Amino acid sequence: MTPDPSAGYHRLQLALMLVALAVDGMYLGGMAWAGGGRWLAALARRWSEFWFIEVAMVAALLGLFHAVATFPLTWTRSYRLPKRFGLLHQPLGGWLRDRAKGAALGGLFALFAVETMYALMRTTEWWWLIAAAVFWFASMLIATILPVWIVPLFYRLMPLTDPPLSARLTALAARARIPVIGVYVVDHSRKSRTANAMLAGIGGTRRIILFDTLVRGFPPDEVESVLAHELGHHVHADVWRGLAVQGAVTLGSFWLADAALRATAGALGLSGIGDPAGLPWVAFLLGSVGLAALPLVNAASRAMERSADDFAVTLTQNATAFIAAMERLAGLNLAERKPSRIKEIFLFSHPALDRRIARAARAVPVPRTG
């Protein structure tokens, strides 16, 4: 029997993920309780006495030191291992440029988040409630609008040059009552062999985006099935349902962080909950609550994915094509077909692949005999 390469890949990724979690926890916890946060704040005050500049500098230095310390682990998880297993063929220089662009975007979002949070901490004891509302609104913008702007930063986006396939996919979207302005292709193959499809934008900006690996490697009925799954998410308003779940987690995280900050500020040597020196502890608290809530978030996500699968089979009336597409995606994306139930509950945002295929197989008509 030929060994399954996905088993080794995911076993190594799991081990590296656990190491990364331990490193992150020790880094943030150590910075908070060993005086690193106070040292960063004191360093920032040498440059400026304005609190918002101090917050920005503490956040920037905290993130920079973390990025440098964890770069070997990041390189192994995101570049070396996918390259070794054939998932990635992007040159190192291109990967580094993409990481730099991603870090710049992430840094801007993180700076907005930190400045907003500390501005509210300094003005109201209800900061956690207002911050949760602000972050929910910002998440809505990111999820619905910014993909239209972000994708071109990493990929070349071109109209699909296959008129029959374009017409077929546009008609499929029309049957789902999802208006789109066109079908586009991104040049994903120059970086990776993986395949996928998505809908980006809202209203007059919504468009179908296909990986070129999907267009070239899948027959039209399978491309249609993959897109139908994405259409299902839009029909079911899964973006909004996902934002609601994430908003509830964010609200709970901020409320618990507020309580923990008030209880530990004195022990940490902070002047109050709005002291920028407490940022490592805030990051640790928010990350810990988010990690604890992950099984609930993933359970909600898996339920939405199952509904989108069902919608795809119903819309296309072609469960056979859906199953074939899942099988092909499993090979290209090196999917873990049969994770343990515990692993699926804690780590999987989608149902295990074999469960998805078995569910779709129940919709395949049984040939009549006699």
C-alpha positions, -999 to +999 in steps of 0.1 A: +000+000+000+013+034-010+019+057+021-004+086+024+018+117+022-009+139+038-006+119+071+031+128+075+025+164+065-003+170+089+015+152+117+044+175+114+022+206+110+003+197+142+036+193+161+048+227+148+015+243+156+017+231+192+053+244+195+042+278+181+014+281+206+038+273+235+064+298+222+037+325+218+024+319+253+058+320+269+068+351+249+037+371+258+035+358+294+072+363+299+071+398+285+041+406+308+053+392+341+091+396+337+089+433+331+093+433+294+062+454+289+074+480+313+108+481+296+091+486+262+069+513+275+099+531+291+118+529+258+089+543+240+086+572+264+121+583+256+109+590+221+076+607+229+054+616+258+022+613+237+003+582+248-008+572+213+028+572+201+038+552+231+011+526+224+022+524+188+058+519+196+051+493+223+029+474+198+055+477+170+084+465+191+064+437+207+054+425+172+089+430+157+107+410+185+081+382+181+085+381+144+123+378+146+122+352+174+097+330+156+109+334+121+126+300+119+094+284+130+073+304+106+096+296+077+094+259+085+056+258+088+048+281+059+076+276+035+099+246+041+073+220+049+048+229+021+078+230-003+090+196+008+056+180+003+050+197-031+023+221-020+044+252-027+067+259-055+071+297-050+107+309-048+119+320-014+122+356-026+086+357-037+075+341-004+094+367+016+078+395-004+044+381+002+052+377+039+063+414+040+032+426+023+010+405+047+030+418+077+025+454+065-013+449+061-016+429+094+005+456+111-019+484+100-049+464+112-032+456+145-022+492+150-058+504+144-070+477+169-045+486+196-049+523+193-087+520+194-086+497+224-062+519+245-081+551+235-113+535+249-095+522+280-084+557+288-119+572+285-145+547+296-149+517+319-171+503+292-142+501+267-146+464+263-182+468+250-175+497+226-143+480+214-162+448+206-187+468+185-160+487+167-141+456+159-172+438+147-178+467+123-142+466+111-144+428+106-175+433+085-156+457+062-126+434+060-148+403+052-170+420+026-151+448+009-114+445+014-109+412-005-116+431-037-086+453-029-063+428-011-063+399-037-046+421-064-018+428-040-008+391-041-021+378-074-026+390-110-064+391-115-076+386-151-111+380-166-117+343-174-110+338-211-132+307-215-166+322-226-186+289-222-173+283-187-178+320-178-214+319-191-220+286-172-208+299-139-226+333-143-258+313-150-252+292-119-249+323-098-281+337-113-299+305-104-287+310-068-300+346-071-265+360-064-257+388-089-220+390-100-202+414-122-180+388-139-157+358-136-120+363-129-089+341-126-059+346-103-025+332-112-022+310-082-002+283-101+030+304-100+030+299-062+012+267-054-006+237-068-036+241-045-070+250-060-101+269-048-128+294-058-144+323-040-168+352-042-153+386-033-171+418-027-207+428-021-235+443-042-221+459-073-185+447-066-192+410-061-173+388-085-164+352-090-127+345-085-112+311-096-077+298-090-061+290-124-053+256-110-090+250-107-098+262-142-070+241-158-072+209-137-110+204-132-137+197-157-165+223-160-190+203-139-166+201-110-157+238-112-194+244-111-197+223-079-169+241-062-184+275-070-219+262-059-205+256-025-193+292-023-226+304-035-242+285-007-223+305+018-237+338+003-272+325+000-271+314+037-255+347+047-227+328+063-204+358+063-229+375+087-234+344+108-197+339+111-193+375+121-219+371+147-201+341+162-168+359+161-184+391+175-197+371+205-162+356+211-146+391+208-171+405+233-164+378+258-127+381+253-127+418+260-149+415+290-127+388+305-096+408+296-110+438+314-117+418+346-082+402+345-065+435+338-082+451+368-073+422+390-036+420+380-026+456+372-010+462+406+010+429+405+022+438+370+033+473+381+009+490+358-005+525+365-039+513+353-056+492+327-047+518+300-010+516+307+007+505+274+031+484+294+002+460+299-001+453+261+018+419+263-006+407+290-037+420+270-025+401+240-019+369+261-054+372+276-072+378+243-053+350+227-060+326+255-098+332+254-098+329+216-080+296+218-104+283+244-134+293+222-119+277+191-139+245+194-172+265+195-162+287+166-151+257+146-183+238+154-203+268+140-181+269+109-185+231+102-222+235+104-221+262+078-198+242+056-222+212+057-251+235+047-230+249+018-222+214+007-259+204+007-267+236-012-241+228-039-255+193-045-290+206-046-282+236-069-262+216-094-282+184-091-248+166-096-236+149-064-212+128-085-194+159-098-192+173-062-177+141-049-152+140-078-142+176-071-137+169-034-115+139-043-094+160-067-091+189-042-080+164-016-051+153-037-040+188-048-045+204-013-031+174+005-062+173+027-063+152+059-092+129+050-097+111+084-085+131+113-094+119+148-127+132+161-109+151+188-087+168+163-116+176+141-136+192+170-107+213+181-089+223+149-111+218+118-132+246+104-146+222+078-159+187+083-134+160+076-132+153+039-144+117+041-175+129+060-182+155+033-179+129+006-201+103+024-228+130+030-228+139-007-228+102-017-262+098+000-276+121-026-264+101-056-293+084-073-293+046-070-296+029-104-327+010-109-324-027-117-348-050-135 
